[in-house]
Amino acid sequence: MTKSTTAKPKSPAKRAHDTLILSIRAFESRLDAEQEIAMGFAGDEAGVLRIEGIGYFEPDIITFYGTDDGGMRTQLIQHVSQMSVTLRAVSKKSSDEPPRRIGFQLNAGWTGGDSGDGSAS
């Protein structure tokens, strides 16, 4: 007798998270050695977020964290129905170091900040 396994449907947050990871990986694959990925905010005065990670809280919250133009730790918490993400190529911070790539670090099991608990700490 075979045991039937039914996959749990993805939440809107999980689906958006997985799509963002694929988009980030594809975007980074087209950057040159002098560019890194950042996310543009709505409105020119809002600046950009140098993405260090993304996460989600089921069923419908997406989080982005990193640093802003001034080097301040920044986190955006957004409902999936409001999500509109602009990926941007920005000059890398230091000419002495290789460009930072995050796409390979992002995986479908990660749900938050450095501690892995969804925080940005």
Legacy VTK file of the C-alpha trace (Angstrom):
# vtk DataFile Version 3.0
C-alpha trace
ASCII
DATASET POLYDATA
POINTS 121 float
0.000 0.000 0.000
1.385 3.391 -0.970
1.025 6.359 1.317
-0.471 9.378 -0.419
1.294 12.668 0.119
-0.512 15.868 -0.625
1.658 18.950 -0.825
0.455 21.854 1.257
-0.385 24.783 -1.029
2.006 27.719 -0.770
0.816 30.793 1.081
0.817 34.105 -0.814
3.897 35.143 1.197
5.809 31.947 0.380
4.892 32.196 -3.302
6.034 35.856 -3.432
9.248 34.997 -1.532
10.146 32.203 -3.964
9.412 34.420 -6.971
11.573 37.213 -5.541
14.495 34.827 -5.046
14.285 33.703 -8.672
14.076 37.328 -9.818
17.064 38.378 -7.696
19.190 35.496 -8.996
18.315 36.344 -12.613
18.958 40.070 -12.082
22.330 39.459 -10.409
23.408 37.164 -13.236
23.317 40.210 -15.529
25.359 42.548 -13.303
28.970 43.361 -14.053
31.885 43.245 -11.607
31.311 46.838 -10.500
27.611 46.469 -9.648
25.561 45.109 -6.768
21.821 44.661 -6.308
19.609 47.127 -4.471
15.888 47.729 -4.242
14.319 51.058 -5.138
11.594 52.497 -2.939
8.560 54.355 -4.222
9.374 58.033 -4.659
12.802 59.380 -5.557
13.426 60.865 -2.117
13.104 57.455 -0.481
16.405 56.172 -1.923
17.421 52.537 -2.217
17.909 49.537 0.020
21.035 47.431 -0.545
19.359 44.062 -0.120
20.984 41.696 2.346
18.039 39.369 2.745
14.367 38.754 2.314
11.938 36.812 4.412
8.257 36.199 4.891
5.661 35.654 7.561
2.758 33.444 6.565
0.284 33.975 5.256
0.893 37.349 3.589
3.844 39.453 4.809
7.168 39.919 2.950
10.220 41.544 4.554
13.348 43.031 2.989
16.353 44.068 5.007
19.719 45.649 4.323
21.205 49.142 4.427
20.111 52.449 2.932
22.248 55.005 1.044
23.582 56.345 4.345
24.602 52.901 5.632
21.739 52.705 8.148
20.146 49.315 8.831
16.786 49.300 7.073
13.873 46.872 6.965
10.755 47.042 4.827
7.728 45.043 5.948
5.039 44.778 3.312
1.761 42.987 2.665
1.930 40.900 -0.524
-1.053 42.756 -1.998
0.977 45.987 -1.815
4.233 44.529 -3.131
5.928 46.385 -5.932
9.675 45.813 -6.118
12.158 47.614 -8.339
15.534 45.881 -8.516
18.379 48.275 -9.250
22.014 47.923 -10.186
24.140 50.182 -7.976
27.886 50.723 -7.827
29.569 48.465 -5.301
30.606 50.109 -2.035
34.296 49.263 -2.165
36.447 49.027 -5.268
38.864 46.790 -3.329
36.354 43.997 -2.783
34.392 41.793 -5.174
30.730 42.719 -5.722
28.328 41.334 -3.144
25.909 38.727 -4.502
22.975 37.574 -2.395
21.030 35.379 -4.813
22.996 32.255 -3.974
22.466 32.863 -0.232
18.705 33.046 -0.464
16.909 29.762 -0.139
13.323 28.680 0.133
13.738 27.612 3.781
15.031 30.925 5.123
12.358 33.083 6.752
14.087 36.099 8.196
17.134 37.885 9.505
20.509 36.607 10.591
18.976 34.699 13.480
16.600 32.859 11.102
13.564 33.789 13.194
12.120 36.398 10.859
13.834 39.344 12.544
16.300 41.672 10.891
18.847 41.472 13.689
LINES 1 122
121 0 1 2 3 4 5 6 7 8 9 10 11 12 13 14 15 16 17 18 19 20 21 22 23 24 25 26 27 28 29 30 31 32 33 34 35 36 37 38 39 40 41 42 43 44 45 46 47 48 49 50 51 52 53 54 55 56 57 58 59 60 61 62 63 64 65 66 67 68 69 70 71 72 73 74 75 76 77 78 79 80 81 82 83 84 85 86 87 88 89 90 91 92 93 94 95 96 97 98 99 100 101 102 103 104 105 106 107 108 109 110 111 112 113 114 115 116 117 118 119 120
